[in-house]
Amino acid sequence: MVVQVLWNVVDAVIPKGYYWHVALSILAIVVIHAFAQGRTTNRDRDLHARVILVTGGFTPLGLTLIQTLAQRGAHVIALSPEPVDAFQTEVLIDVLRSKTSNEQIYAEECDLSSPQSVRAFCTRFLTGQDTRLDAIVFAHEYQHIGSLFANKSAAEALEYRRQSGSMATFLMTTLLLPALLTAPVERDIRVINVVNPFYAAAVPIFSPTITSPPSASTFLREGWRSLRQIVLTRHLQRILDALPSGAQVPTTDETSSVPVVSDKLQRSNIVAVSVSPGMSRADTVAGLLGADSAANRSVLGVILYMLLQPILRLVTKSPSAATQSVLHALFLPTPYKEHSSEGQLTEVLKPGALYSECAVVTLRVPSLPESEKEKLGLKPEGGNEVVKDDGEIGGQDVGRVVWEGYEESLKRWEASVTTEVEKSGSGSVTPPSVDTPNA
């Protein structure tokens, strides 16, 4: 009876001659949606007793990531710009604990727009009883900054948000790195920098000595921010690989519980990678339209975001789909731990690489011309380089320029913020520059 009623309804709505058209349309929608959601990681990992630090933990991507990690038993520390006893923070932590049946989820106050707050958190963590860290996921830089409907007067504040977020990543990395380096060499430690998907837009004109592109385009500025972080992460891995191998490579004798496949594949137990989750409607499109919770919210953007929901749900990623590449980078085995099938190595995490759609992305960033190297004084004496040039993502010279640029800009950032704090009735902080001294 029910089937007959449904058939009568379908027959009344869809003429008999259009059944194939409707079937093909439904198939096309399913295929487009599946393609837009991207690949799903085919890996999994038991994370019990693993301590994972997550920045941007209270964004859509961050909350989904915390839930997924906690369901696998991880001890998760989520950084929040709000006090840990704030109502919203307490509610979200309680919900996550209840939903995942994992009480090892904690929030720590850390305002990533303030270098003093970053230093205060790192000091608390490093002087605490337990300084174990198995992974750091910098997810705060994935969220899109800059609305299409933002006023030109807001450009300065938006640029400050971009640069301060990037420098917070650099500052926290350098402050926590000593604790990672003194951890047991058998420990598998990962540093994952989550970046926005517009990096490809900046590749053709990228220059490591320039803070931001000579264009007001939101896409290009976001891509520039993303690409600088990718270059920085690759150079961090070069630095880790250049450290004395005896202190980082597990022994290969019969008593070792961590067999080394090849120190050519991985020279450090700390692996740094970049991950681009792709286009997420909650973290990317909402910010692009000014429909997120940021101060530059646009009424027009909110209306468009609501009206476009059917299309956005079809062609953009959900937070769950966006986390897949991040999870892939966390779940993949490293070359330190042998995983073989019929004598062949399975896929292993590539140190310093950029991952997107659960696969390594080949990114051809232009290297520095010889004239530019001489101008910047990058020619090593006698040809002896401490960090070997692998030629990947611009090579070690591009990475070195970006790294040194952040070191200099970090000093200016901290000085400028300190000055503004000391001033009574201070206004907006001038966006710090991340140019190198030679730029």
C-alpha positions as CSV (number, residue, x, y, z in Angstrom):
1,M,0.0,0.0,0.0
2,V,2.8,2.4,1.0
3,V,4.8,1.6,-2.1
4,Q,1.8,2.1,-4.3
5,V,1.1,5.5,-2.8
6,L,4.7,6.5,-3.3
7,W,4.7,5.4,-6.9
8,N,1.5,7.4,-7.5
9,V,3.1,10.5,-6.1
10,V,6.3,10.0,-8.2
11,D,4.2,9.3,-11.3
12,A,2.2,12.5,-10.7
13,V,5.3,14.7,-10.2
14,I,7.6,13.2,-12.8
15,P,6.3,12.4,-16.3
16,K,7.2,8.9,-17.6
17,G,9.5,10.3,-20.3
18,Y,11.8,12.0,-17.8
19,Y,12.7,9.1,-15.6
20,W,16.1,8.7,-17.2
21,H,16.8,12.4,-16.9
22,V,16.0,12.4,-13.2
23,A,18.2,9.3,-12.6
24,L,21.1,10.8,-14.5
25,S,20.7,14.1,-12.6
26,I,20.8,12.3,-9.2
27,L,23.8,10.3,-10.3
28,A,25.6,13.5,-11.3
29,I,24.8,15.1,-8.0
30,V,26.1,12.1,-6.1
31,V,29.3,12.0,-8.1
32,I,30.0,15.8,-7.8
33,H,29.4,15.7,-4.1
34,A,31.7,12.7,-3.6
35,F,34.4,14.4,-5.7
36,A,34.1,17.7,-3.8
37,Q,34.4,16.0,-0.4
38,G,37.8,14.7,-1.5
39,R,39.6,11.5,-0.4
40,T,39.1,9.8,2.9
41,T,42.2,8.5,4.7
42,N,42.6,4.8,4.6
43,R,44.7,4.8,7.8
44,D,43.9,4.6,11.4
45,R,46.0,4.7,14.6
46,D,45.6,4.0,18.3
47,L,46.3,7.3,20.1
48,H,46.0,6.2,23.7
49,A,48.7,7.9,25.9
50,R,49.5,10.3,23.0
51,V,49.5,14.0,23.9
52,I,48.4,16.3,21.0
53,L,48.3,20.1,21.2
54,V,45.8,21.7,18.9
55,T,45.7,25.5,18.1
56,G,42.5,26.8,16.6
57,G,40.7,24.1,18.5
58,F,37.4,26.0,18.7
59,T,37.0,26.5,15.0
60,P,34.8,24.1,13.0
61,L,37.8,22.2,11.8
62,G,39.5,22.2,15.2
63,L,36.4,20.9,17.0
64,T,35.9,18.1,14.5
65,L,39.6,17.2,14.8
66,I,39.6,17.2,18.6
67,Q,36.6,14.9,18.6
68,T,38.2,12.5,16.1
69,L,41.5,12.3,18.1
70,A,39.7,12.0,21.4
71,Q,37.6,9.0,20.1
72,R,40.9,7.3,19.4
73,G,42.1,7.8,23.0
74,A,44.3,10.8,22.6
75,H,45.1,13.3,25.4
76,V,44.1,16.6,23.7
77,I,45.1,20.1,24.8
78,A,43.1,22.7,22.9
79,L,44.2,26.4,23.0
80,S,41.5,29.0,23.4
81,P,41.8,32.8,23.3
82,E,39.1,32.9,26.0
83,P,39.7,32.0,29.7
84,V,39.3,28.3,30.4
85,D,36.4,29.0,32.8
86,A,34.5,31.0,30.1
87,F,31.0,29.6,29.6
88,Q,31.4,28.7,25.9
89,T,34.8,27.0,26.5
90,E,33.5,25.0,29.4
91,V,30.4,23.9,27.6
92,L,32.3,22.8,24.5
93,I,34.9,20.8,26.5
94,D,32.1,19.1,28.5
95,V,30.2,18.2,25.3
96,L,33.4,16.8,23.7
97,R,34.2,14.7,26.8
98,S,30.7,13.3,26.9
99,K,30.5,12.6,23.2
100,T,33.9,10.9,23.0
101,S,33.8,9.2,26.4
102,N,37.3,10.7,26.9
103,E,38.0,12.9,30.0
104,Q,41.5,13.7,28.7
105,I,40.4,16.8,26.8
106,Y,41.6,20.1,28.2
107,A,41.5,23.7,27.3
108,E,44.4,26.1,27.9
109,E,44.2,29.9,27.5
110,C,46.5,31.3,24.8
111,D,45.7,34.3,22.7
112,L,47.6,33.7,19.5
113,S,47.4,37.4,18.6
114,S,49.6,38.2,21.6
115,P,53.2,37.2,21.9
116,Q,53.1,37.6,25.7
117,S,50.2,35.1,25.9
118,V,52.0,32.6,23.7
119,R,55.1,32.9,25.8
120,A,53.1,32.6,29.0
121,F,51.4,29.4,27.8
122,C,54.7,27.8,26.7
123,T,56.3,28.7,30.0
124,R,53.4,27.1,31.9
125,F,53.6,24.0,29.8
126,L,57.4,23.6,29.9
127,T,57.6,24.1,33.7
128,G,54.7,21.7,34.4
129,Q,55.0,18.2,35.7
130,D,54.3,16.6,32.3
131,T,55.9,18.1,29.2
132,R,55.2,15.2,26.9
133,L,54.1,16.2,23.3
134,D,53.5,13.6,20.6
135,A,52.1,16.1,18.0
136,I,51.4,19.8,17.5
137,V,48.6,20.7,15.1
138,F,48.6,24.3,14.1
139,A,45.0,24.6,12.9
140,H,44.4,28.3,13.6
141,E,45.9,29.4,10.3
142,Y,43.5,27.4,8.1
143,Q,40.5,29.6,8.8
144,H,40.0,32.2,6.0
145,I,40.9,35.8,6.8
146,G,39.3,38.6,4.7
147,S,35.8,39.0,3.4
148,L,35.0,39.9,-0.2
149,F,32.7,42.6,1.3
150,A,35.2,44.0,3.8
151,N,35.9,47.8,3.7
152,K,39.3,49.0,2.6
153,S,39.7,50.5,6.0
154,A,39.8,47.0,7.5
155,A,42.7,45.9,5.3
156,E,45.3,46.9,7.8
157,A,43.6,44.9,10.6
158,L,43.1,41.9,8.4
159,E,46.8,41.9,7.4
160,Y,47.7,42.2,11.1
161,R,45.6,39.1,11.8
162,R,47.4,37.2,9.0
163,Q,50.8,38.1,10.1
164,S,50.3,37.7,13.9
165,G,48.8,34.3,13.4
166,S,51.8,33.2,11.3
167,M,54.3,34.6,13.8
168,A,52.4,32.9,16.7
169,T,53.1,29.6,14.9
170,F,56.8,30.4,14.5
171,L,57.1,31.6,18.1
172,M,55.4,28.6,19.6
173,T,57.4,26.2,17.4
174,T,60.7,27.7,18.5
175,L,59.7,27.8,22.2
176,L,58.4,24.2,22.3
177,L,61.2,22.7,20.1
178,P,63.7,22.2,22.9
179,A,61.1,20.0,24.7
180,L,60.6,18.0,21.5
181,L,64.3,17.6,21.0
182,T,65.0,16.2,24.5
183,A,62.2,13.6,24.2
184,P,63.2,10.0,23.8
185,V,64.4,9.3,20.3
186,E,62.0,6.3,20.0
187,R,59.1,8.7,20.3
188,D,57.2,9.5,17.1
189,I,56.7,13.3,17.2
190,R,54.8,15.3,14.5
191,V,54.4,19.0,13.8
192,I,51.5,19.7,11.4
193,N,50.9,23.1,10.0
194,V,47.4,23.4,8.5
195,V,47.2,25.9,5.7
196,N,44.5,27.4,3.5
197,P,44.1,26.1,0.0
198,F,45.0,29.3,-1.9
199,Y,48.8,28.7,-1.9
200,A,48.9,27.8,-5.6
201,A,47.8,31.4,-6.4
202,A,51.0,32.8,-4.9
203,V,53.6,30.4,-6.5
204,P,54.2,32.2,-9.8
205,I,55.1,35.5,-8.2
206,F,56.4,34.4,-4.8
207,S,59.3,36.2,-3.3
208,P,60.6,35.1,0.2
209,T,61.8,38.7,0.9
210,I,58.4,40.3,0.6
211,T,55.8,40.3,3.3
212,S,52.7,40.2,1.2
213,P,52.0,40.3,-2.6
214,P,51.7,43.6,-4.5
215,S,48.0,43.1,-4.9
216,A,44.9,43.8,-2.8
217,S,43.4,40.4,-3.9
218,T,42.1,38.5,-0.9
219,F,42.9,35.2,-2.6
220,L,46.5,36.2,-3.3
221,R,47.1,37.5,0.1
222,E,45.7,34.4,1.7
223,G,47.8,32.3,-0.7
224,W,50.9,34.2,0.2
225,R,50.4,33.6,3.9
226,S,49.8,29.9,3.2
227,L,52.8,29.5,0.9
228,R,55.2,31.2,3.4
229,Q,54.1,28.7,6.1
230,I,54.7,25.8,3.7
231,V,58.2,27.0,3.0
232,L,58.8,27.6,6.7
233,T,57.7,24.1,7.6
234,R,59.9,22.5,4.9
235,H,62.9,24.5,6.2
236,L,62.1,23.4,9.8
237,Q,62.5,19.8,8.7
238,R,65.8,20.6,7.0
239,I,67.0,22.1,10.3
240,L,65.9,19.0,12.2
241,D,67.5,16.7,9.7
242,A,70.8,18.7,10.0
243,L,71.1,18.1,13.7
244,P,73.5,15.4,14.9
245,S,71.9,12.1,13.9
246,G,73.3,10.3,16.9
247,A,70.9,12.1,19.2
248,Q,67.8,11.5,17.1
249,V,68.1,8.2,15.3
250,P,67.0,5.1,17.3
251,T,69.7,2.4,17.6
252,T,69.4,-0.5,15.2
253,D,70.8,-3.2,17.4
254,E,68.9,-6.3,18.4
255,T,67.6,-4.7,21.6
256,S,66.0,-1.8,19.7
257,S,62.2,-1.8,19.7
258,V,62.1,0.7,16.8
259,P,63.7,-0.7,13.7
260,V,65.0,2.0,11.3
261,V,64.1,1.4,7.6
262,S,66.5,4.0,6.3
263,D,68.0,7.2,7.7
264,K,67.8,8.6,4.2
265,L,64.0,8.6,4.4
266,Q,63.9,10.1,7.9
267,R,66.8,11.5,9.9
268,S,64.9,12.9,12.8
269,N,62.2,11.4,15.0
270,I,60.4,14.8,14.7
271,V,58.5,15.1,11.4
272,A,57.2,18.5,10.2
273,V,54.6,18.6,7.4
274,S,52.1,21.1,5.9
275,V,48.5,20.0,5.2
276,S,45.9,21.8,3.0
277,P,42.4,20.4,3.9
278,G,40.9,22.1,0.8
279,M,37.8,24.2,0.5
280,S,35.6,24.0,3.6
281,R,32.3,25.8,3.7
282,A,32.6,26.5,7.4
283,D,36.2,27.6,7.6
284,T,36.8,28.9,4.1
285,V,33.6,30.1,2.4
286,A,32.0,31.5,5.5
287,G,35.1,33.7,6.1
288,L,35.3,34.6,2.4
289,L,31.7,35.9,2.5
290,G,32.0,37.5,5.9
291,A,29.5,35.1,7.4
292,D,31.7,33.8,10.2
293,S,31.9,35.1,13.8
294,A,34.6,37.6,13.0
295,A,34.3,41.3,13.7
296,N,34.0,42.1,10.0
297,R,30.7,40.2,9.5
298,S,28.7,41.3,6.5
299,V,24.9,41.2,6.4
300,L,25.0,40.6,2.7
301,G,27.6,37.9,3.2
302,V,25.4,36.1,5.8
303,I,22.4,36.2,3.5
304,L,24.4,34.9,0.5
305,Y,25.9,32.2,2.7
306,M,22.4,31.0,3.7
307,L,21.0,31.2,0.2
308,L,23.9,29.3,-1.3
309,Q,23.8,26.5,1.2
310,P,22.4,23.9,-1.2
311,I,25.2,24.6,-3.7
312,L,27.9,24.9,-1.0
313,R,26.9,21.6,0.6
314,L,27.3,20.0,-2.9
315,V,30.7,21.5,-4.0
316,T,32.5,22.3,-0.7
317,K,33.8,20.2,2.1
318,S,32.2,19.6,5.5
319,P,34.5,19.9,8.6
320,S,34.6,16.1,8.8
321,A,35.8,15.8,5.2
322,A,38.3,18.7,5.6
323,T,40.0,16.9,8.5
324,Q,40.8,13.8,6.5
325,S,44.2,15.0,5.1
326,V,45.2,16.2,8.6
327,L,44.3,12.8,10.0
328,H,46.2,11.1,7.2
329,A,49.3,13.0,8.2
330,L,48.8,11.9,11.8
331,F,48.0,8.3,11.1
332,L,50.6,7.4,8.4
333,P,53.6,5.4,9.7
334,T,57.0,7.0,9.6
335,P,60.1,5.3,8.1
336,Y,61.3,4.7,11.7
337,K,58.7,2.1,12.2
338,E,58.8,-0.7,9.7
339,H,55.5,-1.6,8.0
340,S,56.0,-4.0,5.1
341,S,53.8,-6.1,2.9
342,E,55.4,-8.9,0.9
343,G,58.8,-7.2,1.4
344,Q,57.6,-3.8,0.1
345,L,57.3,-0.7,2.2
346,T,53.8,0.7,2.5
347,E,53.1,4.4,2.3
348,V,55.1,6.4,4.9
349,L,54.9,10.0,6.0
350,K,57.3,12.2,4.0
351,P,59.1,14.6,6.2
352,G,58.7,18.3,5.2
353,A,56.1,17.6,2.5
354,L,52.9,19.3,1.7
355,Y,49.8,17.0,1.9
356,S,46.4,17.6,0.3
357,E,43.7,15.0,-0.4
358,C,45.7,12.5,1.6
359,A,48.6,12.6,-0.8
360,V,51.9,14.5,-1.3
361,V,51.6,17.6,-3.4
362,T,54.6,18.5,-5.7
363,L,55.0,22.3,-5.3
364,R,57.5,24.0,-7.5
365,V,58.4,27.2,-5.8
366,P,61.0,29.2,-7.8
367,S,64.5,29.2,-6.3
368,L,66.5,32.3,-5.6
369,P,68.6,33.6,-8.6
370,E,72.3,33.6,-8.1
371,S,72.3,37.4,-8.2
372,E,69.8,37.5,-5.3
373,K,71.8,35.0,-3.3
374,E,74.9,37.2,-3.6
375,K,72.9,40.3,-2.6
376,L,71.5,38.5,0.5
377,G,74.9,37.0,1.4
378,L,73.7,33.4,1.1
379,K,76.8,32.1,-0.6
380,P,78.5,29.7,1.9
381,E,82.3,29.9,2.2
382,G,84.1,27.0,0.7
383,G,80.7,25.5,-0.4
384,N,80.2,23.9,3.1
385,E,76.5,24.1,4.0
386,V,75.2,23.1,7.4
387,V,71.7,22.5,5.9
388,K,71.8,20.6,2.7
389,D,69.9,21.9,-0.2
390,D,67.3,19.4,-1.4
391,G,65.8,21.8,-3.9
392,E,62.2,21.1,-2.6
393,I,59.7,23.9,-2.2
394,G,62.2,26.6,-3.3
395,G,65.3,25.0,-1.8
396,Q,67.2,25.8,1.4
397,D,68.0,29.4,0.4
398,V,64.4,30.3,0.0
399,G,63.6,28.6,3.3
400,R,66.5,30.3,5.1
401,V,65.3,33.7,3.9
402,V,61.8,33.1,5.1
403,W,63.0,31.7,8.4
404,E,65.3,34.7,9.1
405,G,62.5,37.0,8.1
406,Y,60.3,35.6,10.8
407,E,63.1,35.9,13.3
408,E,63.5,39.6,12.6
409,S,59.8,40.3,12.4
410,L,59.1,38.4,15.6
411,K,61.3,40.9,17.5
412,R,59.4,43.8,15.9
413,W,56.1,42.2,16.6
414,E,56.9,41.7,20.3
415,A,58.3,45.2,20.6
416,S,55.2,46.8,18.9
417,V,52.7,44.9,21.0
418,T,54.6,45.8,24.2
419,T,54.7,49.5,23.3
420,E,50.9,49.5,22.6
421,V,50.2,47.7,25.9
422,E,52.2,50.3,27.8
423,K,50.4,53.2,26.2
424,S,47.3,54.3,28.0
425,G,44.2,54.3,25.8
426,S,46.1,52.6,23.0
427,G,44.3,52.1,19.7
428,S,44.8,49.5,17.1
429,V,48.2,47.9,16.8
430,T,50.2,48.6,13.6
431,P,50.5,45.5,11.6
432,P,54.1,44.2,12.0
433,S,56.2,43.5,9.0
434,V,57.7,40.1,8.2
435,D,60.2,41.5,5.7
436,T,63.8,40.4,6.0
437,P,66.4,43.1,6.9
438,N,67.7,42.8,3.3
439,A,64.4,43.3,1.6
